[in-house]
């Protein structure tokens, strides 16, 4: 079965520190992967997707097929990055979400 | 902001009672989805609909029912058969599925359902 694993429930860092939120997937085909973010009192929203190879709010994520990973990275965390982050993989016409990682950035 | 509207924000259900959660979108999206969010379990798909008058079961459809009579609306009924209905329910929509399946899903604000 296709799965998305986010091993960390909580990640706490200080402002200015690098951040890496881990995501591993299991899928035999060509995966389509996404990162969604939910800030406090806001809706869940798309942060970025691997096919776009984009950088949003300083975040990047590279698909590593060898390690079946799609880790989300930012070199210098900001307090406003504090949120819940979900990794997701598309399975045919559905999204499979990981359990999420809460990022806390302390001043 | 607009886009997807879920109502009510909070809902209470008595034992043995069916309740319906509303989801409306004005984005002209073909596909709509219902997820359940529980602490430590992420989002799990209940039902989804790719087009009007059509819907498919997700991973945890037991105890739930849906309808898709209009493109804009995808109500979810939590039936008395759902033994653990207390959760946060999220509705989402996307342009479509299939060849443009990489389009992002847009989410509503959610409905929190509790048992009295």
Interface residues (C-beta under 8 A of the other chain):
Chain A: X6 X9 X32 X34 X43 X44 X45 X46 X49 X51 X86 X90 X92 X93 X94 X95 X96 X97 X98 X99 X100
Chain B: X31 X33 X35 X40 X41 X42 X43 X44 X45 X48 X50 X58 X90 X92 X97 X98 X101 X102 X104 X105 X106 X107 X108 X109 X110
